[in-house]
Amino acid sequence: MAVVVEPMLAQLVRDLPRTGVCYEPKWDGFRCGVVREGDEVQLVSRHGRPFARYFPELVEAFRAVPSTDLTIDGEIVLTTERGADFASLMTRLHPAASRVQRLSVETPARFIAFDLVWRDGTDLRGRSFRDRRSELEDLLASPPSRLVVTPITDDVAVAERWLASPPTSGIDGVVAKDPDLPYEPGKRSMRKVKAVRTLDAIVAGSRWMNDRPALGSLLLGLFDERHALRHIGVASSFSEEARQRFHDELLPLAIPLEEHPWAEGFLIDRSPLGRLPGAAGRWTPNMAMHWVPLRLERVCEVTYERIDVDRLRHPATFVRWRPDRDPESCTFEQLTSDGETADTDDEGGIDAEPRRASGA
């Protein structure tokens, strides 16, 4: 009987391993284990949360798989006209059944399978990844709509191209796997390398530390197509020396709120990922203001992992000041001008035949 298992995890490393491994893209979605027993299909998150009620289209897809006894490990992803769209994926977790049903038609998800743990009465956890991958490819040789097997390669150059993929591709890193590795639930037995992207942003404001006059974070902005300055997130994690130095450098740029583009509130849209700290629809005199408006003169380069539509998912990391960069040139165009999106089919899936890596 198919079993629910704790997912095997990956250890974050700085560089791609070069020998003795095969590579897969690391997808930006919801990690999900799928258990099918007869017509019953469970979708379980990494932390044991049930997902099936939110993704009825995937439940139906797995009912069309030619096996009634299986456990598959993979990722739920979603693609819209913007490309990979984690914000839209978040909206799928809605409590109303009627809305869930409507969204399953309007913004259907895909499942990218990357491991097979159980198949037709056979526990595959003790088998090598090489064998499990072969079983997975056999099981999903002609997959139902909305299911796909993740690409795999033993060519490090291909893995490096995956790492360089733009955010709209849905790839946010690479997972390296030992072909001989058994499935080890809960253990960080694999290795992953996250894609690191850079961005030049306008420093539109700052927040100070609560307990002393030192920098807490930089408020970052980019101009949209209407030349409106949009709040995209913050840069943080400074050394103590940098906090004091930046405080001294930025203090002369402080301006009254009424002279700032965000005088009536940060320009951000509602998002399923939550509001940015300190954001307000409109500033009024009786509202506490937890940030210092700055004259739009400074541009900084930051590194970030993901950006969802128009905001950073996590705080960015400051790299350096860009005195050579005109603030007017800092627009959202730079987020899509550094590469092409991954090829997708008309249903938002990966337009590539999965192949078995040599030696894998």
N, C-alpha and C positions, 0 to 999 in steps of 0.2 A: 504494500500500500504506500502511495506517495507520501512524503513527509515534508513538514514545514521545517526549514533549517535556518539557523542564524547565518547571515551572509559572510563569506570570506572577504577580508578587507585588504587594503594595500597601504604600504608605508610610503610616505612622501619622501622623495629623494631629489637632489638638485639636478643631477644629470642623467641622461638616458643610459641604462646599462648597455654595453656593446656586444657582449658575447653570451651565448647559452640561453637566450630568451627569444620569445616571439612578442610582437607588439599588437595592441588593439587601441583604437581611439577611446579616450575617456569621455563619455557623453554627459551633457549638462541636462539632467532631468531628475526623475525620482527613481532611486534604486528600488527594485521590486522583485520579490520572489513569487513565482506562480506555481500553485499546486492544483492539479486536476485529478479528481476521483470521480469517474463516470461523467455525469453532466454537471457536477458541482465544481466550480472554479473559484479558487481563492487567489486574491492579489494581496500581498503582504509587504508593507514597507520595511525598510532596513530596521526600524525600531519596533516592528510588530504591529503597526497600525493597519487596519483593513482598508484596502483601496478599491475593492470590487464595485461597491455601490457608486463610486465616482466615475468609473470607466466601463460602462456597460458594453461599449463597442469592442473593448479588448476581451471581455468575458466571452462574447459571442465569437470572436476570432479564435480564442483558445478552444472553444467547443468544436471548432472545425479542424483542429489538429488531429492527425491520424493516430492518436494514442489517448486512452482514457485513464492512464495512470502515469503521471509525470510530475517532476519538479524542475522548473527552469529558473535560472538567475538572469536578470537583465535590467534594463532601464526603460522607464516610460518617458517619452519625449513628445514634443509638440512643435509643429512648424506652421507658421502663418505666412502672409505676404511679406513680413519683415524678416523671414528666415526662422531659425530656431528661436522659440519664444517662451522663455521660462515664466514670464509674467502671466501669459495666457494659460500656461500649464497650472499655475497657482489658482487661477479662477475656477478650475475644474473641481476643486475641493469645496463644493458648495453644499450646504445642508438641505436645500430644497430639492426634492426628487424631480419636480417638473423642470427646474433649471438645469439639473444634471442631464436630463434627457435631451433638452434643447442644445446644450453645449456639446454633447456627444455627437451631434449632427453638424453643428456650426463649426466647432474646432476639435475634430476628432484627434485622438492621440495615436501614437505608434509605440510598439514595444520592440526594443532592440535586444535580442537574446545574445548572451555571451558565455553561458555555461549551462550544462545539463547535469543535474544532481541525481535524478531518479528517472528510470524509464521502464515501464511495463514489468514491474516486480523486481527490478534489479537496482540495487543501491550502487551508484557510481562514485560515491565520495572517495573510496579508496583507490580508484583507478587514476591513471595519469591524466593531466589536462589534454595531452595529445589524443588519448582515447575518448575522453568526454567530448572534445571538439568534433571528432569524427562522428560520434553518435548524434550530436546536435545538428550537424550538417545533413546527416541522413534523415533525421526526424523532420527538419524544415527544408527539405530539398525543394518542395513546391509549397511555400508557406501561404497560409490564408492572407487576405488583405489585412493590413495593419501590423503584420508581424514580419520581422527581418532578422537575419543573423548578422552580427557585427563583422566588419572586415577584419582581416588578420594578415600580418606580414612578418617575415624575418629580416626584412630590408630596413636598416636603420635610417636610410635616406627617406623612405616613405614615412617612417615614424616622425622624423624631423619636419616633414611637410605637414603632417597632422598637427604638430605643435605650433606651427606658424599659421594655422587656419584662423580666419577672422571670427569674431564672436557669433556672427549670423550662421556659421556652419554647424553650430551645436556641439563642436568639439572643444573641450577645455583642458585637454591634456592627453597623455598617453599612459597606458598601463602595460607594464612588462611582466610576462609570465614565464616561468620555467615549464617547458613542455612535460617534464616528469612530475610536476607538482600534483599531489592529491588535493581534493577539495577539503579545506580545513576551516570549518565554521568558526567565526569570531576571531580568527587569527589574522594578523597583518602579514600574510605570506607572499603577497604580490608587491610590486613596486610601481609607484606612479610618479610621473613628472607633470606638473601643472604648467599650462601655458602662461607666460608673463607678458602682458601687453603694456605699451606706454601711451601716454596721452599728454598733450599740452593743454593746460586749462588756465582760465583766468582766476586769480585769487580775488574774490569779491568780498570776502569778509573773514573774520577770525573769531575764535572763541578762546578765552583765557582760562587757565587752570582755576579751579574754585578756591584753592588755598593760597595762591601766590600770583604775582604779576608775571606769568610766563605763558607762552603759547600752549593752548590745548589742542586746537585743530585749525586747519584752513578750510574755509568754505569755497568750493570750486564751482565755476560756471562755464557754460559754453553758449554761444549765440546760435539760435535756431534759424530756420529759413526766413522768418520775418524780422530777423535781427533783434529778437527779444532775448535777454540774458536769462537762461534757465539754470536753476540750481541742480547740479548733478550729484552732489555728495561732498564728502570731506576727505582730507588727507590728515593722517595722524601718525602716532608712533615716532616721536622725535626724541633725540638725545637731550639730556638736560642742558647741555651747552647750546644746542640749536634752539631750544625753547626760549632761552633768554636772548639769544642773538636775534632771532626772528621777531621777538617782542619789540626790541629796540628799533629794528629796521621798519616794521610795519606801522608802528605808532604814529609817525608823521603822515601816514596815508589815511588816517581815520577821518571820516566826514559825517555830517549830520544825516540822519536817516532820510529826511525829506529830499536829499540830493542824490539818493541811491536808486538804481533801477528796481530794487526790491522794497521800496518804501511802503507798498501796500501788501506785502507778503512775498514769499519765495514763489517764483514761477515754476510750479511743478503740478503735474496732473495726479489724480488719484491712482493708486497702484495697489495690486494685491500683495505686494511685498512690504507695504506699510509706508507711512509718511516719513520723510526725513526729519531728524530731530530739530525742533525749533521752527518747523514750517508752520505757516498760518495762512489762512485765506486772505486775511487783511490785518494790518497792524493798526492799532488804535492807541491813543495816548495812555490809556490805563493798562495796557498789556506790558508785562515784563519782557524786555528784549535781552536775549541771552547771547547775542553776538554783536560784533563791532563792524559796522559798514566801512568798507575801504574804497578809496578811489581806484578806478579800474586801470591800474598801471602795471601791476605785476603779473607775470605768467610763470607757471612752474611746470616742470615735467614730473609726472607721477607714473608709477606702475600700478596695475590693477588686474584683477582676475576676470571679472565679468561685469558687463553693463547691460541692464535690462531696459530696453526702449530708450529712456532718457535719463537714467540714473545708475550710479554705481551700486552693485549689490552689497559690497563690503567697503569699508574705508580704504582709500588708496594709500600708497606709500610715497612720500616725497623723495624725489631723486636729485633735482637741482633747479635753480632759477634759470629762466630763459630770457635774459635781457635782450637777446636778438629777435625775440618773437613779439609781433604787434598783437595786443589783446584783441583787436578787431578781427584778426585772422583765426581766432580760436573758435571753430564752429563744429557742429556735429558731423560735417563731411569727413573729417579725419578718421571717424570710426568705421567708415566703409570704403575708404580709398586705399587701404593697405593690402588688399587682396580680394580674391573672388570667393564667393560662397561656394560651399561644396555642392556638387551636382546632386539634384534630387529629382525623384519622379513626380508625377502629377498628384500623388497623395502625400508628398512630403517625406518619402522614404529615401534611403540611400541608394543611389543609382549605380551600384557596383556589385558584381557577383562576389560573395564571400569565397575565399579560397583557403585551403589548408597550407600553412607555411611549411616549407621544407624543414624536416626535423621537428615538426610540431604536430 
